[in-house]
């Protein structure tokens, strides 16, 4: 099976104070809350797409935006990233939710690729750095 990007799964902003930033965006843009995991991940609906605020535990970067692409198979994506000069920072298993790979491109930008649990066959894990 070839790997394909299925959709942009999420775009999030990293925040040291996720509660405050989530309140700001929810109030400023009148966003509807879809999901909340304390001050770790606060996700809103935005015109049929997901927009979230990530606290330090969940964010792949200290500050800035991260685009999360949903893919059907993480392994070949990670391999191609490395073959083309990028880096695989870590692959995190989120149990019944799926797996997410944090990747750094050749310009130093961080993105993530998400594979749902229903498609987790044979994903090799790198040790997550904390």
Buried (B, 14 or more C-beta within 10 A) or exposed (E): EEBEEBEEBBBBBBBEEBBEBBEEBBEEEEBEEEEBBEBBBBBBEBEEEBBBBBBEEBBBBEEEEBBBBBBBBBBEBBEEBEEEEBBBBBBBEEEEEBBBBBBBEEEEBBBBBBBBEEBBEEBEEEEEEE
